[in-house]
Amino acid sequence: MAKRTKVRIVGKYGTHVASLRKMVKKTEISQHA
């Protein structure tokens, strides 16, 4: 059951987290550049 709920949460927020990571990477690159 726990695994299924985890998969559901990941599926829901997976794309959101990915977009957040992309934004963080962009900000980091801009800061270093």
Secondary structure, 3 states (H helix, E strand, C coil): CHHHHHHHHHHHHHHHHHHHHHHHHHHHHHHHC
